[in-house]
Amino acid sequence: MAQVPQTFFDALAVRTWCGLALEALGRAREEIDAINVYPVADGDTGTNLYLTVESAVAAVEAVFAAHEVGSRNPGGPSLAEVTRAMAHGALIGARGNSGTILAQLLRGMAQVLVDGADAQTDAQSLRLALRCAADSARQAVAHPVEGTVLSVASAAADAAGGAEGDCGTVARAAYEGARAALAATPGQLAVLERAGVVDAGGRGLVAVLAALVETFTGEVPGTVAVSASVRHARVGSDTGQASRGGPGADDAAECADGVTEGGPAYEVIYLLEADDASVARLRQRLDALGDSLVVVGGDGLWNVHVHVDDAGAAVEAGVEAGRPYRIRITHFAADDVHTSRGERPARERAERAVVAVVPGEGLAGLYAEAGATTVLARPGEPPVSGELVEAVRRAHAREVVLLPNDAELRHTAAAAAEQARAEGIRVALIPTRSAVQGIAALAVHEPERRFDEDVVSMTSAAGSTRYGEVVVAERQSWTMAGICQAGDVLGLIDGDVAVIGSDVTATAESVLDRMLAAGGELVTLVLGDEVPESVAERLEARVREAYLAVDTVVYRGGRQGALLLIGVE
């Protein structure tokens, strides 16, 4: 359907742009995924950009929906409201390196547009917004590299800054500047030149800017070439080489080689609630741990992205800085980070992977170290099926074992598994009801076995593990053990309340005794942040004293909702 051109940048224009950008990225997603070779050839840049903009669209639509159902402003939402929603939605939904940078680009634009006229803004403000977007994105990247989306964004801002006319003229100038810079990226990054492609993140930004042109003119710009059929000369300052603190082309090439071949094993992403000073210290710590560090956001909420070998340390750094959540840890398979000189790298699917939902940061690190792709479930915010499908895709394997680790996620996980199967992925859903059952399943996972045999072994291990929890009652209610009051300490076994107490240690001991009454060989204890080490020490002593030949392992789970998780195998 043809779009009605927008004369000014107002709330409706933002809404239109976001919708068109999502459609454009949807059409280009597979193409962008296919040319994704930097910083890691993991074939998901197009998907990550799409999911980032999808989150922005959802936030914008929620603002319009709120005004439609009833508002003090019958004329609809203001430009400031919608722009803030766009930036916030992109921030909380940002995926991957390029998605995180795109979120900062949108945030940079929002900083200018929100400060402008309440109802609408003009071409001058659009020029300033594009400049602020490019500069803030570059500042968010620890070590800017030319030949990436940063170069494309800078070129777009430079071109827009010299354009005279209305918003449509500025948008078209930005698009043309970005497209020219994109074509030059293979001459700035050796890894792109060897692969014969342009930068994937830059290609995504060109699609977003094409949508901006369509918003203001009603015209769809022409197609963009993604292959580099001829060898490019090294570009100069007109595309920002070695400018604004970034390395030159030769340095960038070395950086590309270093990251793409033999780089870190994990991608870690999380949202973080923290103040500016804590984030500054976090940047320094994460920069020492790995590479591809991008920290975007502000006003107390940040999106953190980094590639590291020690995923647990990256999460722990976030815990020290503030409150991390929505943690996603992806293990890069060896095939994902290998490229051959003169050949276009193609991401080979791993034969098998495990995807698990985990309730805390500590467990996310533990599962990731065991090779699993994780989805963090915050208390009261269970993941939706789309998040699980996206995690299955990130695992990039022909066969996937899915561990929901929560009885209430059974239907959500089943829907995700069905969708993944429709995409050609063989998925086995093991109905784990607790993270300790997932730990037991992961402990016997052997990718070299036949898929069915591996699934049977993991299912058996999970089924042979009884699970318990120690939690605090939020309200008065009837339970299997009687009436509890708000603040009581509850001990649950296999999902049912078995003990009502007032002391965490005493309640945990009672739960443990009941669980071990039927026998057991291994006790797994997962402590939440609020529980002191003394509780684990007392429980370990209890097992040693009363149950011979039973071993105990203890993990820190982070902010996992329950005070304590207990598993008995």
RODO-2510 file (C-alpha; in nm, 4 decimals, decimal comma):
residues 569
     n   res          X          Y          Z
     1     m     0,0000     0,0000     0,0000
     2     a     0,1402     0,3412    -0,0933
     3     q     0,2326     0,5637     0,1975
     4     v     0,1101     0,9220     0,2310
     5     p     0,4279     1,1362     0,2418
     6     q     0,4922     1,3167     0,5711
     7     t     0,5900     1,6840     0,5481
     8     f     0,7266     1,7186     0,9006
     9     f     0,8754     1,4800     1,1527
    10     d     0,5816     1,4375     1,3889
    11     a     0,4422     1,1474     1,5913
    12     l     0,2708     0,9940     1,2891
    13     a     0,5922     1,0175     1,0863
    14     v     0,7828     0,8294     1,3576
    15     r     0,5159     0,5616     1,3602
    16     t     0,5215     0,5344     0,9802
    17     w     0,9012     0,5214     0,9681
    18     c     0,9232     0,2469     1,2288
    19     g     0,6650     0,0354     1,0464
    20     l     0,8344     0,0810     0,7089
    21     a     1,1768     0,0079     0,8587
    22     l     1,0453    -0,3184     1,0033
    23     e     0,9016    -0,4167     0,6661
    24     a     1,2287    -0,3292     0,4906
    25     l     1,4363    -0,5304     0,7351
    26     g     1,1920    -0,8173     0,7052
    27     r     1,2493    -0,8264     0,3298
    28     a     1,6276    -0,7943     0,3648
    29     r     1,6750    -1,0120     0,6751
    30     e     1,7952    -1,3285     0,5049
    31     e     2,0194    -1,1325     0,2679
    32     i     2,1798    -0,9474     0,5602
    33     d     2,2224    -1,2678     0,7609
    34     a     2,3999    -1,4236     0,4630
    35     i     2,6658    -1,1495     0,4391
    36     n     2,7309    -1,1284     0,8145
    37     v     3,1063    -1,1858     0,8564
    38     y     3,2125    -0,9171     1,1060
    39     p     3,2810    -0,9087     1,3997
    40     v     3,1755    -1,2753     1,4074
    41     a     3,0431    -1,4733     1,1127
    42     d     2,7374    -1,5929     1,3041
    43     g     2,4793    -1,5226     1,0333
    44     d     2,2261    -1,3341     1,2460
    45     t     2,2767    -0,9599     1,1913
    46     g     1,9633    -0,9251     0,9783
    47     t     1,7563    -1,1145     1,2331
    48     n     1,8981    -0,9099     1,5210
    49     l     1,8241    -0,5807     1,3478
    50     y     1,4712    -0,6955     1,2678
    51     l     1,4036    -0,7970     1,6298
    52     t     1,5444    -0,4672     1,7564
    53     v     1,3150    -0,2619     1,5328
    54     e     1,0239    -0,4954     1,6086
    55     s     1,0611    -0,4028     1,9759
    56     a     1,0688    -0,0333     1,8851
    57     v     0,7523    -0,0727     1,6756
    58     a     0,5739    -0,2488     1,9620
    59     a     0,6602     0,0352     2,1997
    60     v     0,5405     0,2996     1,9545
    61     e     0,2158     0,1157     1,8849
    62     a     0,1533     0,0832     2,2584
    63     v     0,1662     0,4628     2,2914
    64     f    -0,0844     0,5096     2,0096
    65     a    -0,3076     0,2361     2,1524
    66     a    -0,3095     0,4066     2,4928
    67     h    -0,4342     0,7281     2,3319
    68     e    -0,7003     0,5473     2,1331
    69     v    -0,8556     0,3832     2,4397
    70     g    -0,8684     0,7078     2,6315
    71     s    -0,6301     0,9911     2,7016
    72     r    -0,6155     1,3411     2,8317
    73     n    -0,4724     1,4303     2,4924
    74     p    -0,7511     1,3497     2,2433
    75     g    -0,5333     1,4682     1,9559
    76     g    -0,3025     1,1698     1,9893
    77     p     0,0448     1,1251     2,1343
    78     s     0,3102     1,3923     2,1047
    79     l     0,6319     1,3645     1,9086
    80     a     0,8248     1,3459     2,2362
    81     e     0,6128     1,0570     2,3676
    82     v     0,6456     0,8514     2,0519
    83     t     1,0147     0,9215     2,0050
    84     r     1,0923     0,8233     2,3629
    85     a     0,8930     0,5040     2,3148
    86     m     1,0821     0,4224     1,9941
    87     a     1,4194     0,4669     2,1629
    88     h     1,3184     0,2767     2,4752
    89     g     1,1673    -0,0095     2,2785
    90     a     1,4806    -0,0443     2,0678
    91     l     1,6990    -0,0326     2,3791
    92     i     1,5224    -0,3087     2,5690
    93     g     1,4826    -0,5237     2,2573
    94     a     1,8294    -0,4735     2,1066
    95     r     1,9903    -0,7956     1,9831
    96     g     2,3497    -0,8572     1,8867
    97     n     2,6237    -0,6098     1,8076
    98     s     2,4460    -0,4307     1,5213
    99     g     2,1096    -0,4233     1,6973
   100     t     2,2678    -0,2647     2,0030
   101     i     2,4343     0,0026     1,7880
   102     l     2,1071     0,0666     1,6018
   103     a     1,9341     0,1170     1,9377
   104     q     2,1892     0,3854     2,0222
   105     l     2,1422     0,5484     1,6822
   106     l     1,7691     0,5762     1,7516
   107     r     1,8376     0,7024     2,1022
   108     g     2,0694     0,9680     1,9629
   109     m     1,7982     1,0851     1,7249
   110     a     1,5459     1,0870     2,0073
   111     q     1,7643     1,3146     2,2190
   112     v     1,7299     1,5843     1,9531
   113     l     1,3687     1,5237     1,8535
   114     v     1,2406     1,5153     2,2112
   115     d     1,4020     1,8535     2,2772
   116     g     1,2399     2,0010     1,9660
   117     a     0,8842     2,1193     1,9110
   118     d     0,6263     1,9153     2,0959
   119     a     0,4081     1,8498     1,7919
   120     q     0,6499     1,8362     1,4999
   121     t     1,0008     1,9210     1,3891
   122     d     1,1632     2,0328     1,0655
   123     a     1,4534     1,9488     0,8341
   124     q     1,7110     2,1288     1,0496
   125     s     1,6171     1,9161     1,3490
   126     l     1,6362     1,6031     1,1331
   127     r     1,9897     1,6993     1,0274
   128     l     2,0882     1,7492     1,3898
   129     a     1,9195     1,4218     1,4908
   130     l     2,1162     1,2221     1,2342
   131     r     2,4398     1,3865     1,3488
   132     c     2,3682     1,3144     1,7147
   133     a     2,2762     0,9559     1,6257
   134     a     2,6073     0,8905     1,4488
   135     d     2,8172     1,0544     1,7201
   136     s     2,6445     0,8845     2,0138
   137     a     2,6678     0,5416     1,8476
   138     r     3,0404     0,5878     1,7926
   139     q     3,0878     0,6892     2,1563
   140     a     2,9022     0,3769     2,2727
   141     v     3,1509     0,1431     2,1023
   142     a     3,4654     0,0785     2,3051
   143     h     3,6928     0,0525     1,9990
   144     p     3,5276     0,1981     1,6866
   145     v     3,6233     0,0256     1,3618
   146     e     3,5847     0,1829     1,0186
   147     g     3,4104    -0,0132     0,7469
   148     t     3,1211    -0,0923     0,9809
   149     v     2,7777     0,0505     1,0518
   150     l     2,9550     0,3365     1,2330
   151     s     3,1130     0,4522     0,9059
   152     v     2,7777     0,4288     0,7291
   153     a     2,6033     0,6298     1,0014
   154     s     2,8716     0,8999     0,9953
   155     a     2,8494     0,9289     0,6176
   156     a     2,4701     0,9586     0,6383
   157     a     2,4995     1,2394     0,8928
   158     d     2,7657     1,4179     0,6864
   159     a     2,5502     1,4040     0,3727
   160     a     2,2399     1,5176     0,5568
   161     g     2,4291     1,8078     0,7088
   162     g     2,5009     1,9507     0,3647
   163     a     2,1482     1,9064     0,2267
   164     e     1,9196     2,2056     0,1800
   165     g     1,5454     2,1562     0,1643
   166     d     1,2662     1,9779     0,3475
   167     c     1,2748     1,6553     0,5498
   168     g     1,2416     1,4463     0,2358
   169     t     1,5497     1,6103     0,0828
   170     v     1,7507     1,5568     0,4020
   171     a     1,6394     1,1950     0,4324
   172     r     1,7318     1,1213     0,0699
   173     a     2,0744     1,2828     0,1135
   174     a     2,1350     1,0720     0,4246
   175     y     2,0311     0,7590     0,2371
   176     e     2,2565     0,8312    -0,0610
   177     g     2,5495     0,9121     0,1663
   178     a     2,4951     0,5895     0,3585
   179     r     2,4658     0,3836     0,0412
   180     a     2,7956     0,5230    -0,0927
   181     a     2,9681     0,4540     0,2383
   182     l     2,8277     0,1011     0,2440
   183     a     2,9747     0,0316    -0,1010
   184     a     3,3132     0,1456     0,0320
   185     t     3,3184    -0,0814     0,3389
   186     p     3,5053    -0,3695     0,1693
   187     g     3,7938    -0,1288     0,1102
   188     q     3,8079    -0,0508     0,4811
   189     l     3,7811    -0,4003     0,6308
   190     a     3,9932    -0,6803     0,4881
   191     v     3,7531    -0,9472     0,6127
   192     l     3,4746    -0,7935     0,3999
   193     e     3,7002    -0,7668     0,0961
   194     r     3,8050    -1,1318     0,1249
   195     a     3,4438    -1,2395     0,1584
   196     g     3,3312    -1,0200    -0,1293
   197     v     3,0517    -0,8510     0,0676
   198     v     2,9627    -0,5178     0,2234
   199     d     2,9148    -0,4727     0,5985
   200     a     2,5955    -0,6415     0,7193
   201     g     2,5154    -0,3863     0,9902
   202     g     2,5693    -0,1023     0,7465
   203     r     2,3397    -0,2736     0,4977
   204     g     2,0712    -0,2863     0,7652
   205     l     2,1090     0,0838     0,8420
   206     v     2,0727     0,1666     0,4706
   207     a     1,7412    -0,0231     0,4760
   208     v     1,6266     0,1803     0,7772
   209     l     1,7218     0,5052     0,6026
   210     a     1,5431     0,3937     0,2864
   211     a     1,2310     0,3631     0,5003
   212     l     1,2905     0,7205     0,6209
   213     v     1,2992     0,8384     0,2577
   214     e     0,9742     0,6544     0,1870
   215     t     0,8166     0,8127     0,4958
   216     f     0,8797     1,1669     0,3695
   217     t     0,8522     1,1190    -0,0081
   218     g     0,6305     0,8164    -0,0610
   219     e     0,9013     0,6757    -0,2889
   220     v     1,0973     0,3549    -0,2298
   221     p     1,4699     0,3936    -0,3130
   222     g     1,6319     0,1412    -0,5464
   223     t     1,7994    -0,1840    -0,4452
   224     v     2,1384    -0,1903    -0,2738
   225     a     2,4271    -0,4114    -0,3881
   226     v     2,5631    -0,6369    -0,1143
   227     s     2,8515    -0,8029    -0,2994
   228     a     3,1884    -0,6539    -0,3834
   229     s     3,2629    -0,7820    -0,7322
   230     v     3,5756    -0,5674    -0,7688
   231     r     3,8570    -0,5000    -0,5270
   232     h     3,8177    -0,1607    -0,3619
   233     a     4,0897     0,0922    -0,3012
   234     r     4,1429     0,2029     0,0547
   235     v     3,9104     0,4930     0,1161
   236     g     4,0099     0,8262     0,2586
   237     s     3,8640     1,0783     0,4964
   238     d     3,5440     1,1237     0,2952
   239     t     3,4059     0,8080     0,4602
   240     g     3,5572     0,8752     0,7985
   241     q     3,8705     0,6569     0,7851
   242     a     4,0700     0,6916     1,1056
   243     s     3,8396     0,9706     1,2169
   244     r     3,6748     1,0342     1,5549
   245     g     3,9195     0,8124     1,7391
   246     g     3,8690     0,4996     1,5242
   247     p     4,1550     0,2968     1,3814
   248     g     4,2651     0,3338     1,0200
   249     a     4,1849     0,0791     0,7530
   250     d     4,4940    -0,1311     0,8171
   251     d     4,4287    -0,1359     1,1901
   252     a     4,0674    -0,2228     1,1221
   253     a     4,1710    -0,5121     0,9043
   254     e     4,3918    -0,6454     1,1812
   255     c     4,1055    -0,6072     1,4249
   256     a     3,8727    -0,7900     1,1900
   257     d     4,1118    -1,0796     1,1513
   258     g     4,1646    -1,0988     1,5243
   259     v     3,7972    -1,1101     1,6054
   260     t     3,6775    -1,3322     1,3261
   261     e     3,9438    -1,5971     1,3611
   262     g     4,0060    -1,7351     1,7075
   263     g     3,7947    -1,4756     1,8872
   264     p     3,6062    -1,5066     2,2170
   265     a     3,3743    -1,8023     2,2690
   266     y     3,0622    -1,6254     2,4009
   267     e     2,8369    -1,3330     2,3207
   268     v     2,6865    -1,1845     2,6373
   269     i     2,4005    -0,9343     2,6276
   270     y     2,1947    -0,7969     2,9128
   271     l     1,9888    -0,5000     3,0226
   272     l     2,1330    -0,3195     3,3216
   273     e     1,9859    -0,0806     3,5737
   274     a     2,2816     0,1249     3,7002
   275     d     2,4084     0,4805     3,7424
   276     d     2,6565     0,6472     3,5087
   277     a     2,9571     0,6056     3,7385
   278     s     2,8975     0,2314     3,7768
   279     v     2,8605     0,1920     3,4006
   280     a     3,1903     0,3737     3,3421
   281     r     3,3648     0,1208     3,5684
   282     l     3,1770    -0,1635     3,3975
   283     r     3,3054    -0,0518     3,0569
   284     q     3,6637    -0,0724     3,1798
   285     r     3,6175    -0,4169     3,3276
   286     l     3,4387    -0,5630     3,0265
   287     d     3,6906    -0,4071     2,7897
   288     a     3,9617    -0,6027     2,9710
   289     l     3,7587    -0,9251     2,9509
   290     g     3,6800    -0,9331     2,5786
   291     d     3,5996    -0,7355     2,2647
   292     s     3,3106    -0,6039     2,0538
   293     l     3,2055    -0,4064     2,3606
   294     v     2,9023    -0,1837     2,3092
   295     v     2,7213    -0,0173     2,6003
   296     v     2,4216     0,1945     2,5039
   297     g     2,1471     0,3725     2,6912
   298     g     2,1316     0,6219     2,9745
   299     d     1,9031     0,7586     3,2443
   300     g     1,9630     0,4507     3,4564
   301     l     1,8900     0,1848     3,1911
   302     w     2,1578     0,0340     2,9650
   303     n     2,1978    -0,2419     2,7102
   304     v     2,5336    -0,4179     2,7402
   305     h     2,6906    -0,6276     2,4625
   306     v     3,0332    -0,7958     2,4705
   307     h     3,2178    -1,0997     2,3308
   308     v     3,4161    -1,2853     2,5988
   309     d     3,5664    -1,6207     2,6871
   310     d     3,4385    -1,6032     3,0464
   311     a     3,0642    -1,5457     3,0253
   312     g     3,0228    -1,5772     3,4009
   313     a     3,2717    -1,2975     3,4651
   314     a     3,0877    -1,0697     3,2219
   315     v     2,7601    -1,1310     3,4055
   316     e     2,9258    -1,0881     3,7461
   317     a     3,0614    -0,7517     3,6310
   318     g     2,7055    -0,6468     3,5570
   319     v     2,5896    -0,7642     3,8998
   320     e     2,8594    -0,5510     4,0631
   321     a     2,7577    -0,2489     3,8554
   322     g     2,3842    -0,2710     3,9161
   323     r     2,0916    -0,4987     3,8361
   324     p     2,1334    -0,6989     3,5142
   325     y     1,8368    -0,8837     3,3631
   326     r     1,7182    -1,0340     3,0351
   327     i     2,0596    -1,1943     3,0113
   328     r     2,1339    -1,3752     2,6838
   329     i     2,4506    -1,5810     2,6460
   330     t     2,5346    -1,7384     2,3108
   331     h     2,8168    -1,9844     2,2553
   332     f     2,9979    -1,9307     1,9262
   333     a     3,0670    -2,2664     1,7624
   334     a     3,4136    -2,3037     1,6106
   335     d     3,2666    -2,2999     1,2611
   336     d     3,0976    -1,9682     1,3316
   337     v     3,4236    -1,7796     1,3765
   338     h     3,6387    -1,9256     1,1003
   339     t     3,6935    -1,7675     0,7631
   340     s     3,9247    -1,8718     0,4819
   341     r     4,1230    -1,6200     0,2799
   342     g     3,9624    -1,5521    -0,0544
   343     e     3,6474    -1,7483     0,0262
   344     r     3,3108    -1,6264     0,1383
   345     p     3,2589    -1,7682     0,4869
   346     a     2,9453    -1,9745     0,5297
   347     r     2,8186    -2,0509     0,8742
   348     e     2,7901    -2,4265     0,9173
   349     r     2,5214    -2,5419     1,1521
   350     a     2,6370    -2,7303     1,4590
   351     e     2,4937    -3,0795     1,4732
   352     r     2,3296    -3,0370     1,8133
   353     a     2,2730    -2,7704     2,0772
   354     v     2,0911    -2,7225     2,4060
   355     v     1,8648    -2,4220     2,4715
   356     a     1,7635    -2,3636     2,8320
   357     v     1,5495    -2,1181     3,0269
   358     v     1,7258    -2,0207     3,3497
   359     p     1,5970    -1,8172     3,6453
   360     g     1,9138    -1,6318     3,7487
   361     e     2,2353    -1,4738     3,6270
   362     g     2,4582    -1,7247     3,8030
   363     l     2,2828    -2,0199     3,6442
   364     a     2,2956    -1,8465     3,3065
   365     g     2,6744    -1,8426     3,3326
   366     l     2,6840    -2,2044     3,4523
   367     y     2,4654    -2,3278     3,1664
   368     a     2,6605    -2,1249     2,9116
   369     e     2,9912    -2,2683     3,0306
   370     a     2,8401    -2,6113     2,9688
   371     g     2,7711    -2,5034     2,6093
   372     a     2,4006    -2,4180     2,6345
   373     t     2,2271    -2,1172     2,4794
   374     t     2,0315    -1,9497     2,7599
   375     v     1,7171    -1,7415     2,8003
   376     l     1,6835    -1,5593     3,1318
   377     a     1,3457    -1,5708     3,3051
   378     r     1,2965    -1,2922     3,5574
   379     p     1,0463    -1,3456     3,8419
   380     g     0,7064    -1,2474     3,7113
   381     e     0,8366    -1,2036     3,3551
   382     p     0,8436    -1,5463     3,1896
   383     p     0,9803    -1,5555     2,8343
   384     v     0,7327    -1,5733     2,5469
   385     s     0,7493    -1,8329     2,2718
   386     g     0,9113    -1,5854     2,0316
   387     e     1,2093    -1,5457     2,2656
   388     l     1,2534    -1,9213     2,2805
   389     v     1,2317    -1,9515     1,9014
   390     e     1,4914    -1,6776     1,8656
   391     a     1,7190    -1,8638     2,1110
   392     v     1,6794    -2,1828     1,9080
   393     r     1,7819    -1,9899     1,5972
   394     r     2,0802    -1,8392     1,7795
   395     a     2,1962    -2,1868     1,8734
   396     h     2,2270    -2,2459     1,4978
   397     a     2,2129    -2,6238     1,5118
   398     r     2,0351    -2,8913     1,3117
   399     e     1,9150    -3,0571     1,6322
   400     v     1,8142    -2,8729     1,9491
   401     v     1,7231    -2,9975     2,2950
   402     l     1,4935    -2,7465     2,4679
   403     l     1,4864    -2,7273     2,8490
   404     p     1,2059    -2,4969     2,9771
   405     n     1,2987    -2,5600     3,3442
   406     d     0,9544    -2,4466     3,4583
   407     a     0,6269    -2,6385     3,4590
   408     e     0,4364    -2,3217     3,3648
   409     l     0,6440    -2,2808     3,0486
   410     r     0,5413    -2,6176     2,9058
   411     h     0,2903    -2,4796     2,6562
   412     t     0,5115    -2,1821     2,5668
   413     a     0,8050    -2,4151     2,5015
   414     a     0,5863    -2,6518     2,3003
   415     a     0,4710    -2,3659     2,0773
   416     a     0,8299    -2,2533     2,0267
   417     a     0,9409    -2,6058     1,9431
   418     e     0,6625    -2,6408     1,6879
   419     q     0,7574    -2,3152     1,5174
   420     a     1,1254    -2,4127     1,5080
   421     r     1,0347    -2,7497     1,3554
   422     a     0,8455    -2,5667     1,0835
   423     e     1,1736    -2,3923     1,0020
   424     g     1,3472    -2,7258     0,9521
   425     i     1,5114    -2,7605     1,2936
   426     r     1,4776    -3,0912     1,4756
   427     v     1,3681    -2,9998     1,8299
   428     a     1,3171    -3,2260     2,1311
   429     l     1,1371    -3,0721     2,4283
   430     i     1,2352    -3,2236     2,7636
   431     p     0,9692    -3,1187     3,0188
   432     t     1,2075    -3,0051     3,2924
   433     r     1,0204    -2,8289     3,5702
   434     s     1,3159    -2,6770     3,7533
   435     a     1,6638    -2,5516     3,6711
   436     v     1,8133    -2,8289     3,8866
   437     q     1,6486    -3,0851     3,6599
   438     g     1,8024    -2,9024     3,3671
   439     i     2,1452    -2,9227     3,5326
   440     a     2,1017    -3,2998     3,5672
   441     a     1,9989    -3,3304     3,2028
   442     l     2,2884    -3,1163     3,0824
   443     a     2,5348    -3,3245     3,2856
   444     v     2,4635    -3,6365     3,0766
   445     h     2,4315    -3,4553     2,7429
   446     e     2,6595    -3,6104     2,4800
   447     p     2,6343    -3,4509     2,1323
   448     e     2,8213    -3,7441     1,9759
   449     r     2,5388    -3,9872     2,0544
   450     r     2,2419    -4,0414     1,8289
   451     f     1,9855    -3,7674     1,8876
   452     d     1,7173    -3,9994     2,0212
   453     e     1,9598    -4,1708     2,2577
   454     d     2,0842    -3,8368     2,3887
   455     v     1,7303    -3,7107     2,4458
   456     v     1,6321    -4,0305     2,6283
   457     s     1,9385    -4,0087     2,8528
   458     m     1,8769    -3,6401     2,9332
   459     t     1,5066    -3,7020     2,9949
   460     s     1,5882    -3,9892     3,2291
   461     a     1,8371    -3,7794     3,4255
   462     a     1,5880    -3,4943     3,4604
   463     g     1,3055    -3,7298     3,5577
   464     s     1,5227    -3,8930     3,8241
   465     t     1,5865    -3,5579     3,9914
   466     r     1,3414    -3,4407     4,2551
   467     y     1,3309    -3,0658     4,2913
   468     g     1,2557    -2,8383     4,5814
   469     e     1,2417    -2,4656     4,6506
   470     v     1,2534    -2,2385     4,9505
   471     v     1,0605    -1,9146     4,8957
   472     v     0,8933    -1,6388     5,0958
   473     a     0,5125    -1,6221     5,0892
   474     e     0,3825    -1,3001     4,9344
   475     r     0,0314    -1,3265     5,0779
   476     q    -0,1920    -1,5377     5,2982
   477     s    -0,3103    -1,8497     5,1176
   478     w    -0,4153    -2,2104     5,1524
   479     t    -0,1461    -2,4693     5,0800
   480     m    -0,1020    -2,8458     5,0966
   481     a     0,0729    -2,7896     5,4323
   482     g    -0,1901    -2,5564     5,5774
   483     i    -0,2528    -2,1825     5,5816
   484     c     0,0505    -1,9602     5,5306
   485     q     0,0840    -1,5913     5,6085
   486     a     0,2671    -1,3243     5,4115
   487     g     0,6345    -1,3415     5,5067
   488     d     0,6335    -1,7121     5,5983
   489     v     0,9156    -1,9260     5,4619
   490     l     0,7744    -2,1986     5,2385
   491     g     0,9428    -2,5223     5,1423
   492     l     0,8139    -2,6748     4,8172
   493     i     0,8806    -3,0255     4,6898
   494     d     0,7997    -3,1051     4,3264
   495     g     0,5902    -2,7884     4,3075
   496     d     0,3756    -2,8393     4,6191
   497     v     0,4165    -2,6641     4,9550
   498     a     0,5441    -2,9225     5,2029
   499     v     0,6775    -2,7071     5,4865
   500     i     0,5725    -2,3744     5,6386
   501     g     0,8345    -2,2166     5,8614
   502     s     0,9871    -1,8923     5,9815
   503     d     1,3577    -1,9652     5,9353
   504     v     1,5268    -2,0239     5,5994
   505     t     1,7860    -2,2727     5,7240
   506     a     1,5422    -2,4781     5,9316
   507     t     1,2879    -2,4880     5,6487
   508     a     1,5547    -2,5897     5,3972
   509     e     1,6780    -2,8680     5,6280
   510     s     1,3259    -3,0020     5,6629
   511     v     1,2750    -2,9983     5,2859
   512     l     1,6093    -3,1688     5,2301
   513     d     1,5325    -3,4428     5,4836
   514     r     1,2007    -3,5174     5,3166
   515     m     1,3574    -3,5301     4,9725
   516     l     1,6404    -3,7609     5,0854
   517     a     1,4029    -3,9937     5,2710
   518     a     1,3469    -4,1756     4,9409
   519     g     1,7220    -4,1978     4,8782
   520     g     1,9629    -4,0047     4,6638
   521     e     2,3198    -3,9846     4,5401
   522     l     2,3724    -3,6140     4,4683
   523     v     2,2284    -3,2977     4,6217
   524     t     2,2415    -2,9767     4,4182
   525     l     2,1939    -2,6459     4,6000
   526     v     2,1436    -2,3201     4,4100
   527     l     2,1515    -2,0156     4,6364
   528     g     1,9818    -1,6878     4,5537
   529     d     2,1468    -1,3523     4,6195
   530     e     1,9668    -1,3025     4,9508
   531     v     2,0895    -1,6267     5,1051
   532     p     2,4186    -1,6228     5,3026
   533     e     2,6844    -1,8887     5,2514
   534     s     2,6165    -2,0148     5,6030
   535     v     2,2906    -2,1700     5,4848
   536     a     2,4726    -2,3823     5,2274
   537     e     2,7402    -2,4733     5,4804
   538     r     2,4752    -2,5936     5,7270
   539     l     2,2952    -2,7982     5,4618
   540     e     2,6207    -2,9546     5,3417
   541     a     2,7042    -3,0479     5,7001
   542     r     2,3577    -3,1973     5,7418
   543     v     2,4072    -3,4192     5,4370
   544     r     2,7530    -3,5324     5,5535
   545     e     2,6280    -3,6162     5,9006
   546     a     2,3018    -3,7905     5,8189
   547     y     2,3360    -3,9316     5,4664
   548     l     2,6430    -4,1372     5,3888
   549     a     2,7721    -4,1533     5,0296
   550     v     2,5621    -3,8549     4,9223
   551     d     2,7583    -3,5757     4,7541
   552     t     2,6657    -3,2062     4,7538
   553     v     2,7384    -2,9335     4,4971
   554     v     2,6610    -2,5661     4,5525
   555     y     2,6055    -2,2902     4,2965
   556     r     2,5215    -1,9223     4,3202
   557     g     2,2121    -1,8495     4,1137
   558     g     2,1927    -1,4714     4,1387
   559     r     1,8506    -1,3022     4,1367
   560     q     1,6539    -1,6185     4,0729
   561     g     1,3264    -1,5525     4,2546
   562     a     1,3539    -1,8454     4,4970
   563     l     1,5810    -1,8175     4,8001
   564     l     1,7075    -2,1683     4,7366
   565     l     1,6683    -2,4392     4,4737
   566     i     1,7319    -2,7990     4,5758
   567     g     1,7826    -3,0975     4,3509
   568     v     1,8209    -3,4586     4,4592
   569     e     1,9361    -3,7151     4,2053
***
